[in-house]
C-alpha cells in the first residue's frame, strides 16, 4: 500500500497537530475530516486543503477509499465514536486518549471485539528522551524499585465550547491529563497496579471560571502513589500552575545499582524568548559505584518540534501506526493499554475524592 487515505474525526488543537504530522509521514493523505466547529474547520482546511469535509461521522464512514481512521474529538465522545465505527466500518483506527470517560463504559470496551488494528494514541511514549529512558531504565538501575513522574506545566488551554473545564467531559484531570503517565508507569515497570492512593484538587486555576452558569470543576494539581503487583512503587506529581519551570516532565527511576532521570521541556512555543533557546531534553545516569551523574542531551529534530507540542512524539507514533496499516509491525499501544490507563486515572480520582485507597483487580476492574 503506497498511499494511506485517512479519515479524521475531530480537528481541534490536537487534531491539527495530527494533521501537521501526517503531512510529514510518507504516503499519508488526509482524505476526509469531520469537524463540527466552523473555526476549527477553517484552520483544518488550511492544513489539509485536499480533504473533503463531511457533515457527520456517519457521512465520513460512508466515503469510499478510506484506509484508516483517527479520532481526535473531545474525550467524552470517544466511546460512542469507537462503537459507531466498530458497528459500521471497522477500519484500522488510531484513537486519542482517553478511550472512555464514564466508569460504566469500561466493561463495554473491555468486551469489544474490534476486527482491525486499534491503536490508542499515547504520545508520551514516543518522545525521543522518554523512549530512551523506557528502553534503558530497568537495566541501568538494576531493576526499578521506585519510579516517579513529575509534570510541572501550564494550565489547561482553552478548547472549543470549554469542554475541558468539566470533569463530566474529561473524566477528570487524573484521567484527561495523567492517563499518559499511568500508561508510562505500566510500560516502564512491565507490571500492573494493585492499589492507588491520591490527593488532588482545584487550588489555583479555573476557580472563578463559570460556563453556562456552571463553575469549572477541573483539578489543577495532585499527588498519586501506585503500588504494583511485583512490588515496585510509582508516584505522580502534577502541578498545572508551574509553567515557569525549565523542564515540564521529569522521570526518575531508582534501583539497587543506579538512579536514572529524564528531563523533557514543554512546548517550544511557550518558552520565553528573553531566555534564549529552549532547553534540550536530557538523560542523567547516577550510578552508586562510582558515584557521580553522567548527563546526555537528546535533541529532537527541529522540524518535528515545529509540528506539535509533544517533542516529535506525534510523528513517530504516526510512522509506526502507518506501518501497521500497511501490514507491517504490531500495534504497540492496544485497547487494553488504553483501558488500564483510564482505570488508573479513575481510581486516583476516586481515592482523592474519598480519602481511601482504591484496589484494582488483575483484569483492571476497580474494587
SERO-4910 file (N, C-alpha, C, O; in steps of 0.05 Angstrom, whole numbers):
BEGIN
 pado doro    nc1    nc2    nc3   cac1   cac2   cac3    cc1    cc2    cc3    oc1    oc2    oc3
  Unk    A     17    -24      0      0      0      0     18     25      0     30     31     20
  Unk    A     19     39    -23     36     63    -25     25     86    -10     39    101      3
  Unk    A     -2     90    -12    -15    113      0    -35    104     20    -50     84     16
  Unk    A    -36    118     43    -57    113     63    -75    137     65    -66    159     70
  Unk    A   -101    133     59   -120    154     59   -135    154     87   -149    135     94
  Unk    A   -132    176    102   -142    178    129   -169    193    129   -173    212    115
  Unk    A   -186    183    147   -210    198    154   -206    208    183   -201    192    201
  Unk    A   -209    234    188   -203    246    214   -229    255    227   -245    269    214
  Unk    A   -233    247    252   -257    255    267   -248    274    289   -237    265    309
  Unk    A   -253    300    285   -244    320    305   -218    333    297   -198    319    295
  Unk    A   -219    359    292   -195    373    284   -192    399    300   -189    421    288
  Unk    A   -194    397    326   -188    419    343   -157    421    346   -142    415    328
  Unk    A   -148    430    370   -120    435    374   -103    409    370    -83    410    356
  Unk    A   -111    387    382    -96    362    378   -100    350    351    -81    339    339
  Unk    A   -124    352    340   -128    342    313   -111    357    293   -101    344    274
  Unk    A   -107    383    297    -89    398    278    -60    390    282    -45    390    262
  Unk    A    -52    383    306    -25    372    309    -22    346    293     -1    341    281
  Unk    A    -43    329    294    -42    305    278    -40    312    248    -25    298    233
  Unk    A    -54    332    238    -53    339    210    -25    348    202    -14    340    181
  Unk    A    -12    364    220     15    374    213     35    350    212     53    351    196
  Unk    A     31    331    229     50    308    230     44    288    208     63    276    197
  Unk    A     19    284    201     13    267    178     24    278    152     31    262    134
  Unk    A     27    304    151     39    316    127     68    309    124     80    311    103
  Unk    A     80    299    146    109    292    146    112    262    142    135    252    138
  Unk    A     90    246    143     92    217    141     90    209    111     71    217     98
  Unk    A    109    195    102    110    187     73     85    171     66     79    151     79
  Unk    A     71    179     45     48    165     35     22    170     49      1    160     41
  Unk    A     23    187     71     -2    193     85    -18    215     71     -6    235     63
  Unk    A    -44    212     69    -61    232     56    -86    235     73   -100    215     78
  Unk    A    -93    259     81   -118    264     95   -140    267     74   -141    288     60
  Unk    A   -157    248     73   -178    248     52   -204    260     61   -218    272     45
  Unk    A   -211    257     87   -236    267     96   -234    276    125   -219    264    141
  Unk    A   -250    296    133   -250    306    160   -278    312    168   -294    324    153
  Unk    A   -285    304    193   -310    313    206   -302    331    229   -289    322    248
  Unk    A   -310    356    228   -305    376    249   -328    395    250   -332    411    232
  Unk    A   -344    393    271   -369    409    272   -365    439    277   -383    455    272
  Unk    A   -342    447    288   -338    476    295   -327    490    270   -307    482    258
  Unk    A   -339    513    263   -333    527    239   -304    538    240   -290    536    220
  Unk    A   -296    549    262   -268    559    264   -248    538    262   -228    541    248
  Unk    A   -252    515    275   -233    493    273   -233    481    245   -212    472    235
  Unk    A   -256    481    231   -257    471    203   -240    489    186   -225    478    169
  Unk    A   -241    515    189   -226    533    172   -196    528    177   -180    528    158
  Unk    A   -188    525    202   -160    520    208   -150    493    197   -128    491    186
  Unk    A   -167    473    199   -160    446    188   -159    447    158   -141    434    146
  Unk    A   -176    462    145   -176    464    116   -150    477    106   -140    470     85
  Unk    A   -140    496    121   -114    508    113    -91    488    115    -72    490    100
  Unk    A    -93    469    134    -72    449    137    -75    426    118    -56    413    110
  Unk    A   -100    420    111   -105    397     93   -125    405     72   -148    397     72
  Unk    A   -116    422     53   -135    433     33   -147    412     14   -167    417      2
  Unk    A   -134    389     13   -145    368     -5   -167    352      8   -180    336     -6
  Unk    A   -171    355     34   -191    339     49   -219    347     42   -225    370     38
  Unk    A   -237    327     42   -266    332     40   -277    334     67   -272    316     84
  Unk    A   -293    354     73   -306    357     99   -334    346     98   -349    351     79
  Unk    A   -341    331    119   -367    318    120   -384    330    142   -374    344    160
  Unk    A   -410    325    141   -429    337    160   -433    319    184   -446    327    203
  Unk    A   -422    295    184   -426    276    206   -405    254    205   -392    250    185
  Unk    A   -403    240    227   -385    216    228   -396    195    208   -381    182    194
  Unk    A   -422    192    208   -434    172    190   -428    178    161   -422    160    146
  Unk    A   -429    203    153   -422    210    126   -393    205    119   -387    195     98
  Unk    A   -376    210    138   -347    204    134   -343    174    131   -328    166    113
  Unk    A   -356    158    148   -352    129    146   -363    117    121   -355     95    113
  Unk    A   -381    131    108   -393    121     83   -376    127     59   -382    117     37
  Unk    A   -355    144     62   -339    151     38   -322    128     29   -310    114     46
  Unk    A   -321    123      3   -304    101     -7   -274    109     -6   -267    133     -6
  Unk    A   -257     89     -6   -229     94     -9   -213    100     16   -189    104     14
  Unk    A   -226    100     39   -211    106     64   -195     81     72   -205     58     70
  Unk    A   -171     85     83   -155     63     92   -151     62    122   -146     41    134
  Unk    A   -155     85    136   -151     86    165   -166    110    176   -173    128    162
  Unk    A   -171    108    202   -187    129    216   -171    139    240   -155    125    252
  Unk    A   -176    164    247   -164    177    271   -186    191    286   -201    207    274
  Unk    A   -189    186    311   -207    201    329   -191    220    346   -174    212    361
  Unk    A   -197    246    343   -184    267    359   -205    287    369   -200    311    371
  Unk    A   -228    277    375   -251    293    385   -249    296    415   -231    284    427
  Unk    A   -266    312    427   -266    315    457   -270    287    470   -283    269    460
  Unk    A   -258    285    494   -256    259    508   -282    244    510   -283    220    504
  Unk    A   -303    258    518   -329    245    524   -342    233    499   -362    219    501
  Unk    A   -332    240    475   -344    230    450   -330    204    441   -341    191    423
  Unk    A   -307    198    452   -291    175    441   -306    149    442   -306    134    423
  Unk    A   -318    143    465   -331    117    468   -353    113    447   -353     92    434
  Unk    A   -370    132    443   -392    129    424   -381    127    395   -392    112    379
  Unk    A   -360    142    389   -349    141    362   -334    115    357   -336    105    335
  Unk    A   -321    104    377   -308     78    374   -330     57    368   -327     41    350
  Unk    A   -352     58    384   -374     39    380   -386     42    352   -392     22    339
  Unk    A   -390     66    343   -402     71    317   -385     60    295   -394     48    276
  Unk    A   -359     64    297   -340     54    277   -340     24    277   -340     11    256
  Unk    A   -339     12    301   -339    -17    304   -363    -30    291   -361    -52    280
  Unk    A   -386    -16    293   -411    -27    283   -414    -23    253   -428    -39    240
  Unk    A   -402     -2    242   -408      4    214   -384      0    195   -388    -10    173
  Unk    A   -360      8    204   -337      6    185   -311      4    201   -297     25    204
  Unk    A   -304    -19    212   -281    -21    230   -254    -21    214   -242    -42    211
  Unk    A   -246      2    205   -220      5    192   -198      7    214   -205     11    237
  Unk    A   -173      4    206   -151     10    225   -156     37    238   -161     57    225
  Unk    A   -154     38    265   -162     61    280   -141     70    300   -131     54    315
  Unk    A   -134     96    299   -118    109    319   -136    127    334   -147    146    323
  Unk    A   -139    122    360   -158    138    376   -142    152    398   -127    140    413
  Unk    A   -147    178    401   -134    194    422   -143    184    449   -165    174    453
  Unk    A   -125    187    468   -131    181    496   -151    203    506   -151    225    494
  Unk    A   -166    198    527   -172    172    538   -194    158    522   -210    171    509
  Unk    A   -193    131    522   -212    117    505   -241    118    516   -260    114    501
  Unk    A   -244    125    542   -270    129    553   -268    147    577   -246    151    588
  Unk    A   -290    158    586   -290    176    610   -310    167    631   -307    173    654
  Unk    A   -331    153    623   -352    144    641   -344    117    653   -341     98    637
  Unk    A   -341    114    679   -334     88    690   -351     65    681   -342     42    680
  Unk    A   -376     71    675   -395     49    666   -387     38    639   -397     16    632
  Unk    A   -370     51    624   -363     42    597   -339     23    597   -332     12    576
  Unk    A   -326     19    620   -303      2    620   -309    -27    610   -296    -38    593
  Unk    A   -330    -38    622   -338    -66    615   -345    -68    585   -339    -88    572
  Unk    A   -359    -48    575   -367    -48    547   -343    -48    528   -342    -63    509
  Unk    A   -323    -32    534   -299    -31    518   -282    -56    522   -269    -66    503
  Unk    A   -281    -66    547   -264    -89    552   -274   -113    536   -258   -132    531
  Unk    A   -299   -114    529   -311   -136    514   -312   -131    484   -321   -147    469
  Unk    A   -302   -107    475   -303   -100    447   -285   -118    430   -262   -122    436
  Unk    A   -297   -130    410   -282   -146    391   -278   -130    365   -295   -131    347
  Unk    A   -256   -116    363   -251    -98    340   -234   -114    320   -212   -122    327
  Unk    A   -244   -119    296   -230   -137    278   -206   -126    264   -191   -140    250
  Unk    A   -201   -100    266   -178    -87    253   -160    -76    274   -167    -75    298
  Unk    A   -135    -68    267   -117    -56    287   -129    -31    300   -140    -14    287
  Unk    A   -128    -30    327   -137     -8    342   -114      1    360   -105    -13    377
  Unk    A   -105     26    355    -81     37    369    -90     61    386   -103     79    375
  Unk    A    -84     61    411    -91     83    429    -67    103    429    -45     96    434
  Unk    A    -73    128    423    -52    149    420    -42    157    447    -54    172    462
  Unk    A    -18    147    454     -4    154    478     23    167    470     44    154    471
  Unk    A     21    192    463     44    205    451     69    206    468     91    205    458
  Unk    A     65    207    495     89    210    512    108    187    509    132    190    514
  Unk    A     99    163    502    117    140    498    137    146    476    160    135    477
  Unk    A    131    163    457    147    166    433    164    192    433    177    197    413
  Unk    A    164    207    455    183    229    457    211    216    457    215    198    474
  Unk    A    229    225    441    256    211    440    269    208    467    280    187    472
  Unk    A    270    228    484    283    224    510    268    203    528    280    187    542
  Unk    A    241    204    526    226    185    542    229    157    531    232    138    547
  Unk    A    229    154    505    233    127    493    260    116    501    262     92    506
  Unk    A    281    133    502    307    123    510    307    115    540    319     95    547
  Unk    A    293    130    556    290    124    585    276     97    588    285     80    604
  Unk    A    254     94    574    238     69    576    256     45    569    255     24    582
  Unk    A    271     48    548    288     26    538    310     18    557    318     -5    558
  Unk    A    321     38    571    346     33    586    343     31    617    360     20    630
  Unk    A    321     42    628    320     47    657    322     21    673    336     21    693
  Unk    A    308      0    665    309    -25    681    338    -36    683    347    -43    704
  Unk    A    351    -37    660    379    -48    660    398    -30    675    414    -40    691
  Unk    A    396     -4    671    415     15    684    412     15    714    432     17    729
  Unk    A    387     14    724    382     15    753    386    -11    767    388    -13    791
  Unk    A    388    -33    751    390    -59    763    363    -70    772    361    -87    789
  Unk    A    341    -59    760    314    -67    767    301    -45    783    308    -40    807
  Unk    A    281    -31    771    269     -8    784    253    -16    809    235    -33    808
  Unk    A    259     -2    831    243     -6    855    224     18    860    203     15    871
  Unk    A    234     42    852    218     66    855    218     82    829    239     86    817
  Unk    A    195     90    821    192    106    796    175    130    803    153    128    814
  Unk    A    185    154    795    169    178    799    167    194    773    186    195    757
  Unk    A    144    206    769    140    223    745    128    250    755    109    250    770
  Unk    A    141    271    747    132    298    755    125    313    729    141    314    710
  Unk    A    102    325    729     96    344    708     88    371    721     68    373    735
  Unk    A    105    391    716    100    418    724     97    435    699    116    438    684
  Unk    A     73    445    695     66    456    669     46    479    671     40    489    693
  Unk    A     37    488    648     18    510    645    -11    499    650    -15    475    648
  Unk    A    -30    517    655    -58    509    659    -70    497    634    -59    500    612
  Unk    A    -93    484    637   -108    474    614   -112    497    594   -120    519    602
  Unk    A   -109    492    569   -114    511    548   -144    513    542   -159    496    550
  Unk    A   -151    535    528   -179    538    521   -186    519    498   -170    517    478
  Unk    A   -208    505    500   -217    487    479   -245    495    469   -259    510    482
  Unk    A   -253    484    447   -279    491    435   -301    485    454   -304    463    465
  Unk    A   -318    505    459   -341    501    477   -333    496    506   -350    489    522
  Unk    A   -307    501    512   -298    499    540   -303    471    552   -307    468    576
  Unk    A   -303    451    534   -309    424    543   -290    413    564   -297    397    581
  Unk    A   -265    422    563   -245    412    582   -245    425    609   -227    420    625
  Unk    A   -265    441    615   -267    454    641   -284    437    661   -288    445    684
  Unk    A   -295    414    651   -313    399    668   -306    369    669   -300    357    648
  Unk    A   -306    358    693   -299    330    697   -317    312    681   -308    290    672
  Unk    A   -342    319    677   -361    302    663   -352    297    634   -359    277    622
  Unk    A   -337    316    623   -328    314    595   -300    302    593   -294    287    574
  Unk    A   -284    307    612   -255    299    611   -250    272    624   -231    258    618
  Unk    A   -268    264    643   -262    241    660   -248    250    685   -243    234    703
  Unk    A   -241    276    687   -225    286    709   -196    290    701   -186    276    683
  Unk    A   -182    308    714   -155    314    707   -137    290    708   -119    287    691
  Unk    A   -142    272    727   -124    249    730   -130    227    709   -115    208    707
  Unk    A   -152    231    694   -156    215    670   -147    231    646   -130    221    630
  Unk    A   -157    255    642   -151    270    618   -122    275    614   -111    270    593
  Unk    A   -109    285    634    -81    293    632    -62    270    639    -41    267    626
  Unk    A    -69    255    659    -50    237    671    -51    208    661    -34    192    669
  Unk    A    -70    201    644    -70    174    634    -44    169    619    -35    146    618
  Unk    A    -32    189    607     -6    186    594     15    175    614     30    157    608
  Unk    A     15    186    638     35    179    658     30    152    670     48    137    676
  Unk    A      4    145    674     -2    118    683      5     97    663     14     75    669
  Unk    A      1    104    637     10     86    616     40     82    617     50     60    613
  Unk    A     55    104    621     84    102    623     93     85    647    112     69    644
  Unk    A     79     87    669     86     71    692     84     41    685    102     26    691
  Unk    A     62     33    673     59      5    666     79     -4    645     90    -26    647
  Unk    A     85     14    626    104      7    605    132      4    617    146    -15    610
  Unk    A    140     22    634    167     22    645    171     -2    664    191    -16    663
  Unk    A    151     -7    681    154    -28    701    145    -55    690    150    -76    703
  Unk    A    132    -56    667    122    -81    655    105    -96    676    109   -120    680
  Unk    A     87    -82    688     71    -93    710     45    -78    712     42    -56    700
  Unk    A     26    -89    727      0    -76    731     -3    -67    760      8    -79    778
  Unk    A    -18    -46    764    -22    -35    791    -42    -52    807    -60    -65    795
  Unk    A    -39    -51    833    -58    -65    851    -71    -46    871    -93    -52    881
  Unk    A    -59    -23    876    -70     -4    895    -62     24    888    -38     29    881
  Unk    A    -80     43    890    -75     71    883    -86     89    905   -108     86    914
  Unk    A    -69    108    913    -76    128    933    -70    156    921    -50    159    908
  Unk    A    -88    175    926    -84    201    914    -95    224    931   -113    220    948
  Unk    A    -84    247    927    -95    272    938    -93    293    916    -72    297    904
  Unk    A   -114    307    911   -114    327    890   -137    347    892   -155    343    909
  Unk    A   -137    367    876   -158    386    877   -154    410    859   -135    410    843
  Unk    A   -172    430    861   -171    454    845   -164    477    865   -181    486    880
  Unk    A   -139    486    863   -130    504    884   -121    531    873   -120    551    888
  Unk    A   -115    533    847   -106    559    836   -120    566    810   -132    588    808
  Unk    A   -121    548    791   -132    553    764   -163    549    764   -173    532    778
  Unk    A   -176    564    746   -204    560    739   -224    564    762   -248    558    759
  Unk    A   -215    574    784   -233    576    808   -255    597    803   -277    594    815
  Unk    A   -250    616    787   -270    637    782   -284    634    755   -298    652    746
  Unk    A   -279    612    741   -290    608    714   -318    595    716   -322    575    730
  Unk    A   -337    607    702   -364    597    701   -373    596    672   -369    615    656
  Unk    A   -384    573    664   -393    569    636   -421    559    637   -428    538    649
  Unk    A   -439    573    623   -467    566    622   -479    564    650   -497    548    655
  Unk    A   -469    582    668   -479    582    695   -467    561    713   -474    560    737
  Unk    A   -448    545    703   -436    524    719   -407    530    724   -392    535    705
  Unk    A   -397    529    749   -369    534    754   -352    510    745   -360    487    747
  Unk    A   -328    516    735   -309    495    727   -302    479    751   -297    489    773
  Unk    A   -300    452    747   -293    435    769   -267    418    763   -262    399    777
  Unk    A   -252    427    743   -228    412    735   -205    417    755   -201    440    762
  Unk    A   -191    397    763   -169    399    782   -144    410    769   -140    408    744
  Unk    A   -126    421    785   -101    432    774    -76    421    788    -54    430    781
  Unk    A    -79    403    807    -55    391    820    -62    366    835    -85    362    843
  Unk    A    -43    348    838    -48    323    852    -21    308    857     -1    312    844
  Unk    A    -22    291    878     -2    271    882    -16    244    880    -39    241    889
  Unk    A     -3    224    867    -15    197    865      8    177    871     30    180    860
  Unk    A      1    158    888     20    136    894      8    110    884    -16    104    889
  Unk    A     24     94    870     14     69    858     32     46    867     56     46    863
  Unk    A     19     25    878     33      0    885     28    -19    862      5    -23    853
  Unk    A     50    -32    853     48    -51    831     50    -80    841     61    -85    863
  Unk    A     39    -99    826     38   -126    834     65   -138    841     67   -154    860
  Unk    A     85   -130    826    112   -141    831    127   -128    854    150   -136    859
  Unk    A    116   -108    867    128    -96    890    140    -68    885    146    -55    904
  Unk    A    142    -60    860    152    -33    854    131    -12    862    107    -17    863
  Unk    A    141     12    868    124     34    875    128     57    855    151     61    845
  Unk    A    107     70    848    109     93    830     93    117    841     74    113    856
  Unk    A    102    141    834     89    165    843     86    185    821    104    188    804
  Unk    A     64    198    820     59    220    802     56    246    817     41    247    837
  Unk    A     69    267    808     66    294    819     57    312    796     73    317    778
  Unk    A     33    323    798     23    340    777     18    368    788      5    371    809
  Unk    A     28    388    775     22    416    782     18    432    756     36    433    739
  Unk    A     -6    444    753    -12    458    728    -12    488    732    -26    503    718
  Unk    A      4    497    752      9    526    755     39    530    760     47    545    778
  Unk    A     55    516    745     84    516    748     98    519    721    119    507    717
  Unk    A     86    536    704     98    538    677    124    553    676    136    555    655
  Unk    A    133    564    698    159    577    699    182    558    701    205    567    701
  Unk    A    177    532    702    199    512    705    215    509    679    204    514    658
  Unk    A    240    501    682    257    496    658    248    472    643    247    472    619
  Unk    A    241    451    658    232    426    646    203    421    654    195    427    676
  Unk    A    187    410    636    159    404    641    155    377    653    140    374    672
  Unk    A    168    356    642    166    329    652    193    320    663    214    325    651
  Unk    A    192    307    686    216    296    698    210    267    707    193    263    724
  Unk    A    224    248    695    220    220    703    245    211    718    267    218    712
  Unk    A    241    195    739    263    186    755    258    157    763    237    150    775
  Unk    A    277    139    757    276    111    765    300    105    782    323    113    776
  Unk    A    295     90    804    317     84    822    316     54    828    295     42    834
  Unk    A    339     41    826    342     13    833    367      9    849    380     28    857
  Unk    A    374    -16    855    397    -22    872    424    -13    861    444    -11    876
  Unk    A    426     -8    834    452     -2    822    454     27    814    477     38    813
  Unk    A    432     41    808    435     68    798    408     83    799    387     71    802
  Unk    A    410    108    795    387    126    791    388    137    762    410    144    753
  Unk    A    366    137    748    365    148    721    342    168    719    320    164    729
  Unk    A    348    191    707    329    213    704    326    220    675    344    216    658
  Unk    A    302    230    668    295    240    642    282    267    645    262    270    659
  Unk    A    293    288    632    283    315    634    273    324    607    288    324    588
  Unk    A    248    333    606    236    340    580    224    368    582    207    373    599
  Unk    A    232    386    564    220    413    564    192    412    553    183    394    539
  Unk    A    177    433    559    150    436    548    150    446    519    172    448    507
  Unk    A    127    453    508    126    463    481    144    487    476    143    506    492
  Unk    A    159    487    455    177    509    449    163    536    446    174    557    451
  Unk    A    137    535    436    123    560    432    116    575    457    110    598    457
  Unk    A    118    561    480    113    574    506    139    583    520    138    596    541
  Unk    A    162    577    508    187    584    521    192    614    518    191    624    496
  Unk    A    198    629    540    202    658    538    226    665    520    248    655    525
  Unk    A    222    682    501    243    690    483    267    703    497    290    700    488
  Unk    A    262    717    518    284    731    532    303    712    546    325    720    554
  Unk    A    296    686    548    314    667    560    331    652    539    347    635    546
  Unk    A    328    660    514    345    647    493    332    622    483    308    619    483
  Unk    A    350    604    473    340    579    461    326    562    482    335    561    505
  Unk    A    305    547    474    292    529    493    312    507    502    331    501    488
  Unk    A    307    495    526    324    474    535    322    449    518    302    444    505
  Unk    A    344    433    519    345    408    504    340    385    524    350    386    546
  Unk    A    324    365    516    319    343    534    345    330    543    365    330    529
  Unk    A    344    318    568    368    306    579    362    279    592    340    275    601
  Unk    A    381    261    591    381    237    607    405    239    626    427    248    619
  Unk    A    400    232    651    421    233    672    422    206    685    402    195    695
  Unk    A    446    194    685    451    168    699    469    173    722    491    183    719
  Unk    A    460    165    746    476    169    771    481    142    784    464    133    801
  Unk    A    503    128    777    508    102    789    516    105    819    526    126    827
  Unk    A    513     84    834    521     85    862    552     81    864    565     92    882
  Unk    A    562     65    845    591     60    845    601     59    816    592     41    801
  Unk    A    618     77    807    628    101    822    606    123    823    591    125    804
  Unk    A    606    139    843    586    160    846    591    182    825    613    186    816
  Unk    A    569    195    819    572    218    801    554    216    777    553    195    764
  Unk    A    539    238    771    520    237    748    533    240    721    553    254    718
  Unk    A    522    225    702    531    228    674    507    238    658    486    226    657
  Unk    A    511    261    645    489    275    631    492    271    600    514    272    590
  Unk    A    469    267    587    469    263    558    445    279    547    422    275    555
  Unk    A    450    297    528    429    311    515    416    294    493    430    279    480
  Unk    A    390    296    490    375    281    470    360    301    453    336    305    457
  Unk    A    373    313    433    359    333    417    338    321    399    339    297    392
  Unk    A    318    337    393    296    328    376    296    344    350    302    368    350
  Unk    A    291    331    328    290    344    301    274    370    302    250    369    309
  Unk    A    285    393    295    270    418    296    245    418    279    225    431    287
  Unk    A    245    403    257    220    402    241    198    389    256    175    397    254
  Unk    A    204    368    272    184    355    288    175    372    311    151    372    319
  Unk    A    193    388    322    185    406    344    165    427    334    147    434    348
  Unk    A    169    435    309    151    455    298    123    443    292    103    458    290
  Unk    A    122    417    289     97    404    280     78    399    303     55    390    299
  Unk    A     86    403    328     68    398    350     81    403    377    103    413    379
  Unk    A     66    397    398     74    404    426     85    380    441     88    382    466
  Unk    A     92    358    428     99    334    442    127    323    435    132    299    434
  Unk    A    146    342    430    174    335    426    178    314    404    194    295    407
  Unk    A    163    316    382    166    298    360    151    272    362    151    256    343
  Unk    A    138    267    385    126    241    390    103    235    371     99    212    363
  Unk    A     87    255    364     64    250    347     73    239    320     59    222    308
  Unk    A     95    249    309    105    239    284    114    210    286    106    193    270
  Unk    A    129    204    307    140    177    310    117    157    314    117    134    304
  Unk    A     96    165    329     73    148    333     59    143    306     51    120    301
  Unk    A     55    164    290     41    161    264     58    143    246     46    126    231
  Unk    A     84    146    246    100    129    228     97    100    235     96     83    217
  Unk    A     95     93    261     91     65    269     63     55    263     60     33    254
  Unk    A     43     73    267     16     65    261     13     60    231      0     41    222
  Unk    A     25     77    214     24     74    185     36     48    177     26     35    158
  Unk    A     57     40    190     69     14    184     50     -9    190     49    -28    175
  Unk    A     35     -7    211     15    -27    218     -7    -28    197    -15    -49    188
  Unk    A    -17     -4    188    -37     -3    168    -28    -16    142    -44    -29    128
  Unk    A     -3    -14    136      9    -26    112     14    -56    115     22    -69     96
  Unk    A      8    -66    139     12    -95    143     38   -103    156     44   -127    158
  Unk    A     54    -84    164     79    -90    178     78    -80    207     61    -64    214
  Unk    A     95    -90    224     95    -82    251     72    -92    267     55   -107    257
  Unk    A     70    -83    292     49    -91    310     37    -67    324     51    -46    326
  Unk    A     13    -69    334      1    -48    350     16    -47    376     16    -66    392
  Unk    A     29    -24    382     45    -22    406     29    -12    430     38    -16    453
  Unk    A      7      2    425     -9     12    447    -38      3    441    -53     17    428
  Unk    A    -46    -20    452    -72    -31    445    -94    -21    464    -89     -5    482
  Unk    A   -118    -31    458   -141    -23    474   -137    -30    504   -146    -14    521
  Unk    A   -125    -52    510   -120    -60    538   -103    -39    552   -109    -32    575
  Unk    A    -82    -28    538    -66     -7    550    -82     18    555    -80     30    576
  Unk    A    -99     25    536   -116     48    539   -136     45    562   -141     64    577
  Unk    A   -147     21    565   -166     16    587   -152     18    614   -162     30    633
  Unk    A   -128      6    617   -113      7    642   -107     36    650   -109     43    673
  Unk    A    -98     52    630    -91     80    636   -114     95    647   -111    111    666
  Unk    A   -138     91    635   -161    105    645   -170     95    672   -177    111    690
  Unk    A   -169     69    676   -177     58    702   -159     68    724   -168     73    747
  Unk    A   -133     71    719   -115     82    739   -122    111    745   -121    119    768
  Unk    A   -129    126    725   -137    153    729   -163    155    745   -166    172    763
  Unk    A   -183    138    738   -208    138    753   -204    129    782   -217    140    800
  Unk    A   -186    110    786   -180    102    814   -168    124    829   -174    128    853
  Unk    A   -150    139    817   -137    162    830   -158    184    836   -157    196    858
  Unk    A   -176    189    817   -197    209    822   -214    201    847   -220    217    864
  Unk    A   -221    175    847   -238    165    869   -223    167    896   -235    175    916
  Unk    A   -198    159    896   -182    160    920   -180    188    931   -183    193    955
  Unk    A   -175    208    913   -173    235    922   -199    246    933   -200    263    951
  Unk    A   -221    237    921   -248    246    930   -256    234    956   -270    246    972
  Unk    A   -249    208    961   -258    194    984   -238    193   1007   -245    188   1030
  Unk    A   -212    197   1001   -192    194   1021   -184    166   1026   -168    161   1045
  Unk    A   -193    147   1011   -187    119   1015   -171    108    991   -174    117    969
  Unk    A   -154     88    996   -140     74    975   -160     59    958   -180     49    968
  Unk    A   -155     56    932   -172     41    914   -156     17    904   -133     20    894
  Unk    A   -168     -7    906   -155    -31    896   -164    -37    868   -186    -31    860
  Unk    A   -145    -49    852   -151    -57    825   -148    -87    822   -128    -98    832
  Unk    A   -168   -100    809   -167   -129    804   -147   -135    782   -139   -116    767
  Unk    A   -139   -159    779   -120   -166    758   -129   -159    730   -113   -156    712
  Unk    A   -156   -158    725   -166   -150    699   -170   -120    696   -179   -111    675
  Unk    A   -162   -104    716   -165    -75    715   -190    -64    727   -193    -40    728
  Unk    A   -208    -82    736   -233    -73    748   -227    -59    775   -210    -68    790
  Unk    A   -241    -36    779   -238    -22    805   -254    -37    826   -277    -44    822
  Unk    A   -242    -41    849   -255    -56    870   -264    -38    893   -275    -47    912
***
